[in-house]
Amino acid sequence: MRISFKLAVGIFALAGAVSYSVAASAEPYFNHYTDGSWTNAEYSDGTCHYYYSHNAYDQETHVNRYGDCSQIAIGPNGEAVPLMPATVVVPQYWSGRGLK
């Protein structure tokens, strides 16, 4: 019984490592095309997958997201723009005797 349990745990760990390495090494996929007044885009990076459609005639836009897309912003033509944390700048003020 111990050998089969160790074998099952080993197989499970190996399957998890292989699936993680395949997902981590996947290249992002982006396809952009236009059909009449519609602009369509599809993006997939293994974590986030979305479809973007925009009709220039009546300004109608559709976005369907699947997965965790919290680190991706969708640009005006459907392109994926990675989000980066912004630096907070605190301005100094003049007190008459110098900057404080």
Beta strands, then each sheet from edge to edge (+ up, - down):
strand 1: 29-35
strand 2: 38-44
strand 3: 48-55
strand 4: 60-67
strand 5: 72-74
strand 6: 80-82
sheet 1: 1+ 2- 3+ 4-
sheet 2: 5+ 6-
end
